[in-house]
Amino acid sequence: MVKKQKFTSFTLFVSIIAAIGGLLFGYNTATISGAILFLTKDFNLSTIAQEVMISIILVGALVGACFGGILTDRIGRKKSLFITSIVFIIGTFIVMIAQTVTMLFIGRIILGLAIGVVSLAVPLYIAEMSDPTHRGALVSLNQLAITIGILLAYVIDYFYAPTGEWRSMFGVAMIPAVLLFIGLFFIPETPSFLAIRGKKDKALKILKKIEVDTSHSEVVVEKGTSKKRVSWKNLLEKSVKPALFAGIGISIFQQITGINVVIYYAPRIFQMAGLESATSAILATMGVGVINLLMTFVALWIIDLVGRKPLLIVGLIGMSLSLGVLGIGFLQTTGTASIISIVSLMCYVSFFAIGLGPVTWLIISEIYPMGIRGRAMGIAIFANWTCNYIVSLTFLNLVGFFGKSGAFWFYGVICLLGLWFVIKKIPETKGKELKEIQKYFKKAK
Ligand code: BGC
């Protein structure tokens, strides 16, 4: 068992810098919800063009996740973040000055690529920089930053809505992008990556700086800490396969349980629930952003105390119950029914925020061996973005097919499947060294 370790302000500092990448992820995925109204007006967008405008960023992200995996294992976690911060600056600049729809598409696909890379590199970087007793909270700073980014996007959209300044809505992202770029000059490469490259002395120096108990760290324990490259084939090793499967599974469930239906379509869902005026629907959407952020704080607070699995289990049970009630609320059109729908939607988001939201990113940053960690995460995160894309694209058809209640019950049933998956396939990783976690999968083969 790993002993309780000291928590250094340096670790917190490097984690916060990296987490700016999470903020850019949240902001850039959510800001379109407000901007699309004005883009449609200014460029006379057809329905298909609107759909492409919204979803193209997800396509960029799923490609970016694949690149990110290879990049982080090849050139390192920090250098990958560095390149990505420049890509964010370029993408934001293009959408800010875009004069044509094509330019907007190009800008958004570039932003998507960067989002795909940070969605992988940030949890990876933080996991490798933290000690086992604080890793849960530190890696979850990434999810906290994502939720801050989403809320910020809702607020900024609301602020610029009266004037319809979509360029400013997109442009605000330049501030965190530049901050990330500058911040990266002040943070080191992770000890694990340095060890993979044979720079063990440098790795040990950093471990000392972050006051990690070096006697257990994978940097010291790992035998393969030479310059030898670990190949893709290692992903198919018997001991790695169950971890790969667990990571892909949890990533898929994070998306197919429907969270982004709420994040991307919230105003429309609130209108379905009876909030007819656009202003009240938008305000309720901000409520979603606030609840999401606050409950992520709660998760961060308790994740290293109660563990990952209990949070996932409680989260998934809560999500499926909330969706059940939400479906019932949609069966009627009375005032009470609409209150029931709104409250259950908020509960659903809260349960996501204490469970699947933060824990998914954490688990996939913890369960893979260090030499192939980037690539293995890339595969899981590719699955995450692909499902995100499919769910966002099919939601309105699903409502057409099953009806409003049926659509939400459908996601509710998937939550129960997710619950089964978590109980059966996900190990408890609380307080364990990264190296120790892989032993679980070696036994599981
Ligand atoms: C998910 C995103 C989602 C966000 C909501 C993240 O963990 O990956 O798809 O929009 O949480 O907070």
Residues whose N, C-alpha, C, O or C-beta is under 5 A from the ligand:
A	BS01	BGC	T147 I263 G357
